[in-house]
Amino acid sequence: MKFKVVLNIMGKLLIVLAGFLLTPLIVTWYYHEADYLAFLLPSLLALCVGLGLSVYTKGHDEISNREGFAIVAMIWVLFSAFGGLPYMISSPSLSFTDSFFETMSGFTTTGSSVMQNIQSHTKGILLWRSITQWIGGMGIIVLSLAILPILGIGGMQLFKAEVPGPTSDKLTPKVKDTAKILWEAYTFLTFLQATLLFFAGMNPYDAICHSLTTLSSGGFSPNNASVAHYETSAIHFIISLFMIFAGVNFANHYQFSKRNFHALFNDIELRAYLGVIFGVCAFLCLNLMLTGQYTDLFICFRDVIFTTASMVTTTGFATADFETWPLFSQFLIFCLMFTGGCAGSTGGGVKIVRLIIFLKFAYQQVYQLIHPKAILQLKMNQQVVKTPVILGVMGFLVLYVFSFFTGTLIMSATGLDFTSAVTATASCLGNIGPGLALVGPTDNFSQISDFGKWVLSFLMLLGRLELFTVVILFTPAFWRD
Amino acid sequence: MKFKVVLNIMGKLLIVLAGFLLTPLIVTWYYHEADYLAFLLPSLLALCVGLGLSVYTKGHDEISNREGFAIVAMIWVLFSAFGGLPYMISSPSLSFTDSFFETMSGFTTTGSSVMQNIQSHTKGILLWRSITQWIGGMGIIVLSLAILPILGIGGMQLFKAEVPGPTSDKLTPKVKDTAKILWEAYTFLTFLQATLLFFAGMNPYDAICHSLTTLSSGGFSPNNASVAHYETSAIHFIISLFMIFAGVNFANHYQFSKRNFHALFNDIELRAYLGVIFGVCAFLCLNLMLTGQYTDLFICFRDVIFTTASMVTTTGFATADFETWPLFSQFLIFCLMFTGGCAGSTGGGVKIVRLIIFLKFAYQQVYQLIHPKAILQLKMNQQVVKTPVILGVMGFLVLYVFSFFTGTLIMSATGLDFTSAVTATASCLGNIGPGLALVGPTDNFSQISDFGKWVLSFLMLLGRLELFTVVILFTPAFWRD
């Protein structure tokens, strides 16, 4: 492990964070808020540490996969430690654990919160909360479409060729070119949504905050009641639409901008993703109307499409308290916690593309029993998926199941009841936000013990970095030279 | 599909069932019970249908894998339909659905019951209930060690070579020889346990009933309070010990009888199985003593080893109401619902050997990321596990996860709460018996709707036949010639 080059890159990224930490000051100044030190001090600290690190470790070293893994995992932890300082300074009631949890929830675009009475915090703080998610979403798009495929993580190699850019195997040039294209799409969509929300009647501050956390599939809202704060149906529909956009592979957005509709229409993951949303909406509407939970089909549809989009894309915004819905609907929503959006989106969870591979693979295994001598190939979008990729996807499933059980076991040891432990784990591992029972859509994570918050923070990181990137750091083989 | 040969074998097996249906009559006669027709009539019916089928379809046809699958799956359904008739005749309050559920629960050695006030039924009926489990256990040992490996199901090929017998690929001769060896061990252990229980103070009838359902990992008891009915600690420990025996691969029992201790000691699955039991017991004792749930360590250990053995082997006997235990203990027990015993035992669940492969495989995937060019082999007991076997095991995991989610979704649609739906599905799919909440160890399945009972019956069959055997029947490819 070349620690020097790892520290060097971390230093440079800290300097970038120092810049981001200043952005909420515009709001602090505009609204005459007093907590400007909450941003200035952490920014200064990040700048000093960042400069120190990058100067002290100057030099040119190629980075290999090993350093890539270390940087990816550690940057999320480092950013969460520094990014949490504003919360601690602005509201002394928040401990370091709370601040770290809140920021990890931000940078992993999870959206679980330990803040009670959100509207009591300053506008600067709440904007920073939204910005952490936006940065996290930006990071994850590049990670999943440019870095993880090169590192060979859990089947993400599927996307190696989908985004143009130099095909050299060296990390840096490809990442830079790909990142630029993707960030343009990401930024454009954020602006577009903010504009639409403004015209639908939201004030500019709220419109920006919600757009930052919609495109990142994050789900932080500056209102106590989340999106339920607004009664205008147009706002609900705009956010639903952009949540669905955020759950789409950003390579698809690129194809759309290049008017490559043919590739778009033939993408099996995109079609399955829209199919899942449509199917779940239909079941939910049916269940809710038949049980008399809703009497107005329009309102029912509005809440259902919002909830479905929010859960499948792992955003976590809430307009309806789905804990009052029939049990079938609740469990369907629980299932969505595992589904996740498309790979290469800002959504978390298992991802639609992996679910397709699971199903195709299982069918193939059954088919093989009937025709033991047949030589079968698994295809996605007319291309053969190679065995190492399939094995990577299966390894992901095994790790996901084990992480889920181990996580729930530890959370139940902190005293949570069955439903809360199961759904808090599923929600954090899938980077969603709310769960059921104690951590339901109208509650938050403040009642969880400090130890539990650290466990959940770890689960968020684990899920966000596609498991492997984090697990690898715990193997002796990784640290041996 | 050669329907003729399928029907022929089913006919022959029905004649065997007709014989088994007469065995409870000894008890009926001894205790002067009036419901002898409950056994005579179904036996006569099974005999007539069986004879009719086997005479009508006479002829000699080789059976292939395809017929093998059809026979295995259908025989469990057919046996449950005929084997349920005694319940209907003896107690008119039980519907066909109830009787089918109870018998499927018997033949799959699940042990979930819809009977309320069990002791109100005749001794003949309760013996028949135990016998169904014993037959089911016998069937499953042969199935998992002799038939499924040949059919190539979900990694069961691992055991192809472990039990001696002609290695011809034709189904019949190998099955007969293997079956004889295994049944001897099975019958011997049943007798041994009954004798020990008798000397520990159980009456002969109870001793036989409990032995029949211990060795089969079934868990039906002729007492309302299950094994908690007895206060003698020796009885608890004897049953614990034989439950642990029942969860061991019967190939290991064969090795033991041949004094092949070397192979026994080096068997990684056996060691992991005992390790899991020991580890879980330690955690449970610690949790229960520290929280003050128990004050007497001896009683605590007795209940813990019993509950652990009962759950890990998927037997389902109860001595302690673990729903009153701390939440950590409850969730640990929930995890055991998925573990299951060793492959080739009468236990259900995922099976220890598959869990070992999952873990080894996941570690290998992580290791591969660090050394992308390394060529890795997965070994079990010093032998390389071939890729098709690994793929089979992964296919099993995918199907298990999908079955679990689909099952729970459907069960939640019948109106069950979250915990009940989740644990009823896990319990039936894993062939355990009790779950938590509505279907906890002191409750039963009678409150579940008829539709729900059919779904759970299907899940029991699915889990018992290692998923593939049942799923395959639902593919069009299976029925195409």
Boltz contact constraints between the chains, C-beta under 6 A:
constraints:
  - contact:
      token1: [A, 152]
      token2: [B, 369]
      max_distance: 6.0
  - contact:
      token1: [A, 327]
      token2: [B, 412]
      max_distance: 6.0
  - contact:
      token1: [A, 328]
      token2: [B, 412]
      max_distance: 6.0
  - contact:
      token1: [A, 328]
      token2: [B, 413]
      max_distance: 6.0
  - contact:
      token1: [A, 331]
      token2: [B, 409]
      max_distance: 6.0
  - contact:
      token1: [A, 331]
      token2: [B, 412]
      max_distance: 6.0
  - contact:
      token1: [A, 335]
      token2: [B, 405]
      max_distance: 6.0
  - contact:
      token1: [A, 358]
      token2: [B, 398]
      max_distance: 6.0
  - contact:
      token1: [A, 362]
      token2: [B, 395]
      max_distance: 6.0
  - contact:
      token1: [A, 362]
      token2: [B, 398]
      max_distance: 6.0
  - contact:
      token1: [A, 362]
      token2: [B, 399]
      max_distance: 6.0
  - contact:
      token1: [A, 365]
      token2: [B, 395]
      max_distance: 6.0
  - contact:
      token1: [A, 366]
      token2: [B, 471]
      max_distance: 6.0
  - contact:
      token1: [A, 366]
      token2: [B, 472]
      max_distance: 6.0
  - contact:
      token1: [A, 366]
      token2: [B, 475]
      max_distance: 6.0
  - contact:
      token1: [A, 367]
      token2: [B, 477]
      max_distance: 6.0
  - contact:
      token1: [A, 369]
      token2: [B, 152]
      max_distance: 6.0
  - contact:
      token1: [A, 369]
      token2: [B, 472]
      max_distance: 6.0
  - contact:
      token1: [A, 370]
      token2: [B, 477]
      max_distance: 6.0
  - contact:
      token1: [A, 370]
      token2: [B, 478]
      max_distance: 6.0
  - contact:
      token1: [A, 394]
      token2: [B, 394]
      max_distance: 6.0
  - contact:
      token1: [A, 395]
      token2: [B, 362]
      max_distance: 6.0
  - contact:
      token1: [A, 395]
      token2: [B, 365]
      max_distance: 6.0
  - contact:
      token1: [A, 398]
      token2: [B, 358]
      max_distance: 6.0
  - contact:
      token1: [A, 398]
      token2: [B, 362]
      max_distance: 6.0
  - contact:
      token1: [A, 399]
      token2: [B, 362]
      max_distance: 6.0
  - contact:
      token1: [A, 405]
      token2: [B, 335]
      max_distance: 6.0
  - contact:
      token1: [A, 409]
      token2: [B, 331]
      max_distance: 6.0
  - contact:
      token1: [A, 412]
      token2: [B, 327]
      max_distance: 6.0
  - contact:
      token1: [A, 412]
      token2: [B, 328]
      max_distance: 6.0
  - contact:
      token1: [A, 412]
      token2: [B, 331]
      max_distance: 6.0
  - contact:
      token1: [A, 413]
      token2: [B, 328]
      max_distance: 6.0
  - contact:
      token1: [A, 418]
      token2: [B, 419]
      max_distance: 6.0
  - contact:
      token1: [A, 419]
      token2: [B, 418]
      max_distance: 6.0
  - contact:
      token1: [A, 471]
      token2: [B, 366]
      max_distance: 6.0
  - contact:
      token1: [A, 472]
      token2: [B, 366]
      max_distance: 6.0
  - contact:
      token1: [A, 472]
      token2: [B, 369]
      max_distance: 6.0
  - contact:
      token1: [A, 475]
      token2: [B, 366]
      max_distance: 6.0
  - contact:
      token1: [A, 477]
      token2: [B, 367]
      max_distance: 6.0
  - contact:
      token1: [A, 477]
      token2: [B, 370]
      max_distance: 6.0
  - contact:
      token1: [A, 478]
      token2: [B, 370]
      max_distance: 6.0
